[in-house]
Amino acid sequence: MAAYAALLCLKYVIEQIQLHPRPPISLHQNQVDSLTDNLNFLQDFLEVYSCGDGSSREAADVLESRIADAAHAAEDIIETRIVDQIHGEKMSSDELYQYLEKLIQEMGFIKKDVMEIKEKKIGIIEDRLHINSSTRGGSSSSPLTTKQIAVVGLDDQLIEVMDKLTGQQSNLCIIPIVGMGVIGKTTLARNAYTNPLIKEQFDIRAWVTISQTYNVREILVEILLCASKDESRESLSGKSEGELGERVHKSLYGRRYLIVMDDIWSVEVWDKVQIFFPDNGQGSRVMITTRLSNIVLQLIGSHGLVMNILDDDKSWDLLCGSIFGKEEDCPVELEEIGKKIAKSCKGLPLSIVVIGGLLAKSNPTRENWEYISENLNSIVNLEDNERCLKVLLLSYHHLPVHLKPCFLEYLDELCDRNLIRVHQRRSSNGGIKFCKIHDMVRELCLREAKKEKFLYVTIPHDLNIINTQRRISIHQSTTQKEYLPEALHALQSMPLARSLFFKFEGVLPSLDHYVFQLVNSRFLAVGAVRDENPCRFPYSVYLLWNLQTLIVNSIDGVVVAPSEIWKMTQLRHVQFYGGLEMPDPPLGGQDGEFVLGNLQTLSVIINFKCEEEVVKRIPNINNLQIYYGGQELEGYFSSYYCLNNLGRLGKLESFDCYFDSLNKPNRNDMLQNFIIPNSIKKLTLFGTNLKWEDMKRKIGWLPNIILKSSN
């Protein structure tokens, strides 16, 4: 993940310097060409790159670390030069050239090593269908001899699975069980599989674990070993995949069979083996478990049996069963702290079982249980070779390389993988409106982000290492007010930071000396209660030459932007939740000098005057929110603020317009001068003084419109 993200970041920096209308530095074209060639080669390699476990994983980590270090070093050299240039300090062009030459040479060495690896195809690069038997799916031991685990809290779902397995439907049926890692899919399937009724129901039962690196031949061998006592691994070793498939078909034909395919990660594996499963009207079943909802949709066209986290009562029942078994109750003096421990496991069965195992081995004293409760997160993460997080880590490692550094951006795909849960969908198009992430998944994200030096979150310690981080989130301690000066001082020592989330009370006036010195920042989010109203944004914001996102989440009052904001051509999203007063753009200038051509989001803007020269400077705006009020204009808001020019914003899709309730606009003026572009899809109007019969005239002809109106 770190290597791929580092390559993309370096490519982005080079591209921005090449494309920026006023780049702070320039690079030699021959070095740009060399860097680009190396970056493209390594990026292509990582996109098809696959590694296993053990020594292969370690070798992969070393290689990725070399790639990441080289890319980060080149990026740091370039951006350090930018910092020096903007702050008036000097690094000679020759020095920059020489530094980059050394890094280009190092990338050349890495490229040579990668080419040797690709030619030999050993160790790190593996064929997913031809891997060592010790790591491939299908070779793991069958759960047939394991003692049945009590499925406390899963009784209703077990009954549902049993009903599907024993139903009257005679044709072959697929029964999917879907859910995030550590939710208990395998446990549920295993308990159904080993149920005496199921043993009696089916002539043949076979269990095979697929995993993300599968081998079709081994899957077929595993099925045959379960289906016939006469078969052995030795007798099947010389058979081809086709011969094994024919033997599977022959063994299953005319028999009622149940096959469990545990932990499926792709539809391809199903397509390759299902042709050997006869549908002979005997009431046979195939039960699959998967983390990926999209697989189930492709197989059966519906969502299957979806497993959710346990509630508090079921979590407590499972914890008690894990510690005391069925015959013994929890001592009364431990019940309160025990329920607290169960609740802290966040409804994840595997976490509960791991903690239950710890408690079962320890002395049943309140002191011991309180210790475990206080340190639950670290114990869950570290005990038993970090079982809980390792299961989630498997989901993370299986993500396509482009998803790993963008863990919360590709929502649909991540939700399909059950790493993120959809909380609410949009009524208009069914898209995701709100999502949730489980605490254990968040813990995994933070661990991996810190390990890969991708993101640093602090509250409130370890500020001494902040200068090495690129993406930083600083939260205020609720108990340490003296943390603010310490945090502000730390900001001075991180000139290479790219993203900053900074949340403190009463801090905004101080930003001029701290935050806006981070000239390479691309993302800046500040949460603050201001000490003055209105607050004037420091002109030094212009120094953030590459800033794309600027968010200020203030509780009250308005921020006044300097005219320099019109020079920040890289801005894409500007959001001021307490309101922003935008000045008119400067007059004159060269072509495109004061045009925010990348700007997509602008909110909430106070009394925005949409003159023709203004709207021309935001040609690609997609989301605009405006608030009008505080001025007495005898109702003629539309004409005064030139709202007829809104029609020139041909890419505007979402528009919110609010009018102060004390200054209602003139209805006729609104009808005549309030022009809505035909690109609008979502429109929110408040206090417009328009009537419902006016709506048809104003927007009734717009395609795909969603209207929210209040007067």
N, C-alpha and C positions, 0 to 999 in steps of 0.2 A: 504493500500500500504506500509506504513512505517513498519508495523509489519512483513509482509511477506518478505520484502527486508532485514530487520534486521536479521530475522532467516536465510536467505540464506547467508548473509555476515558472520555471526558467524559460520555457518557450513563450509563455505569456509576457514576461518582462521584456524579452527581446522584441517581440511583436509590437508591444506598446511603445517602446522607444522608436521603432521604425515608423509607426503609424501616427504617433502623437504630433499635433500641429506645432508644438513648441517643446520638443524633448529636452530634458535638463542636461543630457549628455549625448554623445554620438559614439557609435561603435564602428570599427573597421569592417568593411564589407566581407573581406576574406575570412575574418574570424566569425562573423555572423553565419556565413555559409558553412564553415567547418562545424560550428556548434549545432546548427540546424540539422546537418546530415547525421551527426552522432546522436542527437536527441531523437530523431525520427527512427533510426535503427533500433535504439534501445527501447523506445516506446513500442514499436512493433513486436520486439522480442517479448516484452512483459505481457502483452495482450494475448499471446498464445502460450504463455509460460505456465508450467504445471509442476508441482513438487509433491513429494510424499511426506512421510514422517521420518523420525530418527535422523540419521546422518544426512539424508537428502534435504530435510527441512533445515538442518543447521547450515549446510552448504548454500542453500537458497538464501538464508538470512544473511550470510556473509556477502554473497554476490549483490543482493539488493541493497545492503548497507553501503557497499562501494559505490554503486550507482547513485544512491541518495546523497552520499557525502560529496561526491564530485559535482552533482547538480546544485546542491545547496551552496557549496563553496563558490561556484561561478556566479550564482545569484547574489550571494553576499558581496562579492567583489564589485559587481555592477552597481548594486544598490548602495554600498558604502561610498562609491564614487559619486552617486547621485546626492547622498546626504552631504558630503563635503562640498559639492558644487553649490547646492542650495544655501548652505550655511556660510558660504564664503571661504571655506577652507580649501586647500589645494592638494590634489593628487594629480601628478602629471599624466598626460595621455600615454607617455611611454611606459610608466609604471603599470597603468591599467592594461596596456597591451601585453606586457611581459607576464603579468599575473594570469591573464586569460590564456596565453600560450601554454603555460604549464598545465592548466586545467584541461585544455583541449588535448594535450599530450596524454594526460591521465585517462581521459575518456577514450582515447585511441587504444590504450592498453586494455581497458575494460571491453571495448568492442572486439578486440582480438581474442580475448578469453571467451567471450560469448560465442564467437564464431567456431572456436574449437569445441565448445560444449555442444553446439548444435550439430556439428559434424559427427561427433562421437555418439551422441544421443545416450549418454550414460549419466547415472546419478540423479541429476536435477531434472532434466527433461524426460518425462515418462509418457508412454502411450497408455491412455486410460484403459484400454481394453487388453493390454498385455503387460501386467505388472506383477511383481513378486507375490507369490501366494500368501505370504505372511501378512500382507496389508490389503489384499483385495477383498471385496465384498463376496459373500457366499462361503467363505472359509471359516467364519467364526463359529464357535460351538453352538449347537442347537439348544434352545431353552427347554427341551423335553425333560431333562433330568433335574432341572432346578425346582426348588420348593416353591409352590405357588405363593405369590405375594398377595396379602389382603389388599383389595382395592377399596380402601376406606375413602369415602367421598366420591367414588366413581360408580356407585351402585346403579344409578339411573342410566348412565351411559353403557354400562355393562349389559343391562337388560336390553337396551336398544340394539346393541351389537348381537346379542344372542338371538333376539327376534329376527334380525336380518339373516343370520346364519341358518336358522331352522325354519324359515318361512316356507310357504307352499309353492313359491315360484320355482318352476322346474328347469328353466334355462340358466346358463352360467351367469352369475351376478358378481359385480365388483363392489366391494364394501370398503370405502376409504375412511380413514381416521386422520384428521388434519389438526395441526396445532403447532405452536412454537416449540423450540427445543426445551427440554426438561419439564414439559407439561404432563407427561405420563402416557404418551401414545403407545409405546412399546409395552408398558405394564398392562394397559387395558387390553391390548391385543393378546398378550401372553396369557392373561387370566381367562379370556374367552377360549383361546386355543387349547388350554389344558383342562377346561371344564369337563367333568365326566359325561355330561349330556352331549357335548360336542364330540368327544372321543367315540361315543356310541353312534352319533349321527352320520359320521363320515367313514368311508372305507379306507381312505388314504388322507393323511395329514402331512404337510411338509412346511417347514419354516426356513426361510432364507433371508439373511441380512444383506441388503444391497449396498448401501452407503454411496458416497459421491463418486468413488472410483470403483466401478464395477467390472466384472468379467463375465460375459455371457456363458462361457463354457463352465466356469465354476458354479454359476447359479444352477445350471442344468444338472451338474454332478450332485449338488446338494439336494436337489429335489429327488433325484433317483435314489440317493442314499436313504432318504426318509421314506420313499415309496416302497422300497423292496429290501428285505433283509438279506437277500442273496447277492446284492450288489456290494462292491467294495471300491474304495478309491483306487486301489491297484488295478482292479479289473477294468476300470473306466479310463485309466490314464492314457491308453493309446487311442481312444476314440476321438474322432473329429467333432467339431461343434454340431455339424449336421447329423452325424450318427447319434450323438447324445440327444438331440432334439427329437429324432424319430423314436428313440427308446422311451423318452418321457411321454410322448404322445401315445405310444402303445401301452405303457403302464397305466395311464390315466383313463384310456378309452373304456367306456362301459362301466366305469366306477364312479361313485360319488366322492369327490375329493375336495379338500380345503387346502389352499396354498396361501401362506402368509408371506408377503413381500415387505419386509420391514425396512423403513428409512429409504424410500425412493426419492431421488433428486432430479430425475429427468423422465420425460415421456419416452425417450428413445429406448431405454432399457425395457420398458413394457412392450413397445413395438417389436423388439427383437425376440422376446420370449413368449408372448401371448399366442403366437402362431402354433405353438406346441401344446396349447391347452384346449382339449376338445370340448365342444359344447354339445353334449349328447343327451340332454334332457333328463339328467339324473339329479338335478338340484345342487350342482357343484358351486363352490364359492371361491373367490380370490379376495383376500383382505389385504389392503395396503396401508402403510402408515407413511406420512410425509409431512414436511413442514411447509410445502409449497402449494398454496391454494390453486394456482393456475394449472397445476398438473391434474388436480381432481376435476376442474372444469373441463379440461380437454378429454378426460377419460369418460366421464358420465354426464357432463353438462349441468351439474349442480354442485353444491358445496360439500356434500358428504356429511359425515359426523364431525362437527367442529368441537374441539375440546377447549374449554375456558379454564381460567385459574379457579382454585377452590375458594369458597367463602371462609369466614373465620371459624365457624362451627366445624366444617368438614376438615379444615386444616388442623384443628385441635384434635379431632378424632384420629386423623392419620398420624399425628405426632405421638399420641398416646399408644396407638397400635405399634408404632415403630420402637417405642421404648419398652413397653410393658407386655405386649402381646395381647391376646384375647382374654386370658384368664385373670389378669391382674389390673387393678384400677390405679390411677395416679393418686399418691398421697395428698390429702387435703391441703397440707401446708405448701405444696408445690404447684397447686392448681392455678393460682393467680399468675405467678411468674411464668408458668408453662404456657398459659394462653397468650401471654405477651410474646413469648418466643415464637409460638406458632404464627401469630399475626405478623411478626417481623419477617417471616419467610415468604410473605407476599403471595401466598396461594400456589406456589410452585411445588409440586409433589416431590421432585428430586431434591430440592433444597430441604424440605421437611424431613425426608428420609435420611439425608446426610446428617442433619442436626440431631435427629432421633438416634442415629448410631453413636454419635458423640455422647449424648446424654445417657444412653444405655450402658456405655462403658465407664462412665464416671460415677462417683459416689452420689447418690440421690439426696444431696443437701441443697438448701436454698442458696447458700453461698456459691456453690458451683454453678447452679442454674443462673444466678444473677450475673456471674462472670461471663457465661456464654451469651446471655442476653445483651450485655453491654458491648460485647465484641463480635456480635453475630455476623456483620458483614465480612470482617476479615476471616472469621472461622469458616464461613460458607465458602469463601474464595480460596482458602489455603488448605483446608483439611482434605484428606484422601486425594492427593494429587490434583487439587482444584477441580473436583468433578463437575460441580455446577457450571462454572464458567467455561470449562473445557468443552462442555456440550454446546453452549452458546457460541463458543469460539469456532466450533466446526461450521456453524452457519455463516459466521463472519468470513472465515477462510474460503468458503465456497462462493462468496460473492464475486461477480465479474470485477476485474481490476478497476474499471471506471467507477464502480459503486463504492469502493472502500473509502476513498478520500471524500466522498460526498454522501455520507451515511444518512443524512436527513433530507436529501434533495430529491432522489428518485423514489418518491413516496409509493407510487403504485407498485413498482417492482419489489420494494422492500416489504410492503404489506402482503404481497403475494407470498413472500418468503416467511411470513409470520414473525418478522423481527420488529415490526411496528404494527400496532393495532389501530384500526380505524375507529374513531370515537363518534364522528358525525360526518355525514355526507351532504353535499349541496343538493337542495331540492330541485334546482334548475337542470343540472346535467349529471347528477350522480357522482360528481368528482369529490375528492377528499377535502373536507372543510377543516376538521380538527382530527388530530391523531394523538395517540398516547404511546409511550415507551415504558416498558416494565423496568423497575428499579435494577433488576439484575442485568438487563440489556444495557441500561445506562452505565452501570458499573463496568461492564465489558468495554463499552465505548471509551470511557475515560481511561481505563487501563491501557487499551491499545493506542489511544491518542497520545498518552504520555510516553509510552514505550517507543512509538514511532516519531516522537517530538513533533506531532501534528497540532496538538492543542494543549494549552496549559491552563488549568482552572485552579484558582487559589482563594481560600477563605479560612483563615487570614494569614497563613504561614508560607515559608519557603520563598519569600520575595527576593532572596539573594540570588536565585538562579533564573530570575525572570528575564535577564538580558540575553539569554540564549534561545528564547522562545519566539516563534513567529506568530502564533495565534494565541491570544491571552484573554482570559475572562477573570475579572477581579470583582468580587462581591464584598459588600460591607459586612463586617462582623457586628452582630447585634449587641455584643458585650464590650467591644474594644473600640471606643471612639478615637483613641490615639492611633488607630490603624490607618486613618485617612492621611495624615502627613507622611507616614511611612510608605503608603501606596503611591502617593503623588511623587515622592522622591524616586521611587523605583521606576516610574515611567520615564525618567530622564536617561535611564541606562539601557533602553531597548530601542535603539534607532532603526533596527531592521524589522520591527514588528509589522505584520501585514494586516492583522485583524485584532480589534480590541473591543471587548464588551466591558464597560466600566460603570458600576452602579454605586452611587454615593449620594448622601443628602448634602445640599448646600455647596456643591462643588463646581458648578458651571463657570463662574467667573474666573476660576483658577486654570481653566483649560488652556488659555492662551500660552501659558508658560510650560505646559507639560504635554498634553495630548497633541496639540497642533504642531509640535516639533517632530512628530513621527511621520516624516514626509513621505515614507513609502507605504503608508497605510492604504488599504483597499476597502476595508470594512471598519466602520466606527459606529458603535452604539453606546450612547451615554444615557444613563438614568439619573435624574437629579431633581432636587427642589432648589430653585434659584433664590439667591439672596436679594435680587432686585427685579423690578418689573416696570417697563419691559427690559429684557436683557439683550444687549447688543453682542451679536456673535463676533468674535475676533476676526479681523481681516486676515490674520495669518492662516486661516483655513485654506487660503489659496495655495499655501505651500504644499498641501497634500496633492501633489501633481497627478497621482494615479488613483485617487479615491473614487470608488464606485457606489458605495452605500453609506449614507449618513442618516442615523436615527437618533433623535433626542426624545426621550420619553419623560417629559416633565409633568409635574402635577398641576401647576396653574401658571397663568401668564403667557406672554408672547415673546418669541425670540425675533430680533431684528437682524436680518442677514446683511452683510456688507455687499457692495456692488461687485466685489471680486468673485463672488460665487458664480457669476456669469462666465468666468474664465476657466471654470473647472469642467472641461469638456468630457471627462471620463465618467461623470456622474450618471448613474442609472436609476437609483432609488433614493429619494429624499423624503423622510417622514419625520414631522414634528408634531407630536400628539397634543402639545399645548398650543400649537399655532405658530406659523412662521410668516413674517412680513418680508415679502420679496421686493427688492428695489427694481426700478426700471433698468433694463440693460444699458450699459454705457453707449454713447453715440459714437459713430465712426468705427474705426477698427478695420482690419483687413478682412477679406472674405472668410466667413466661418469662424472668426475669432471669438465672438460672443454667442455662438450657437451651441446649445446643449443637445447635440444630435443623438446622444446615447440615452438621454433621460426618458424613463418609462413611467416612473411613479413620482408624484408630487402631491404631498398632503401634510398637514392641513394648512392651506394658504389663506391668509387673512386679507380681505378686501383686494383681491387680485384683479388688476385692471388689464383686461384682455385686449389691449390695443393691437393693431395689426403687426406692428414691429415686435411686439412681445410674443405673440403666438407663433410668429415665424421662427423664433429662437428655440421653440420646443416642438419641432415638427413630428417627433415620433412618440409623443406622450401617449401612454396607454391607460393610465389610472390617475385621475385628477380629483382632488377634494378641495372645495373652496368654502370659506365662511365669510359672509357679509354682515356687517353690523357696526354699531358704534358711531355712525355718521348719519346726520339728518339730511336727506336728499329729497324730501317731499315725495318719496315713493318711486322716483325715477332711477332705480338702481340699474336696470338693464342697459339703458342708454349711456349712463355715466360710466359704467364699468365695461362698456363695449362688449356686452355678452353676445352680440350678433356674430362676433369673430370666433366664437367657439365652433361654429360650423366649418372653420378652416382646419380644425384638428382632425384630419382624415383618418388617424389611427387610434383615436380615443374610443375605448370600449367600455370603461367604467367611469361614471361621473357622479359625484355627490355634490350637491349645492344646498347650502343652508343659509337662510336669511334670519337676521335678528328679529325676534318676535315683537320688539318695540318699534321696529321700522319696517312695516309691511310694504313690499313693492307695489307699484301701481299695476293693476291687472292688464290694462290696455297696453302699457309699456312692455310688460312681459310678453304678451301675445305678439307684439310687433318686433321686439328686439332680442328676445331670448331664443337663440337658434341652436338646435341640437344637431350634431353631425350624424349622418346616417350610419356611421360605423358603430354607434352605441349599442351595447348589449345589456348593460346593467345601469339603471338610472335611479338615484335616490334624491328626492326633492323634499325640502322642508321649508315651510313659511313662504311659498311662492305666491300665494294669493290666487293661484289658478284654481278653477273649478274642474270637476270631473269631466264636464262636457268639453272643456278646453283641451283635455288630454288627447282626444281623438285628432283634433286639429294639429296639435304640436308633435305628437309622437306616434299616432296610430298607424302611420305608414312605415314605421321603422321595422326591419326584420329582426327577429331574435331578441326582442326587447323584454327585459324584466323590470317591472316598475315597482318602486316603493315610494309612496307619496303620503305626506302628512301636512295638514294645514292647521 
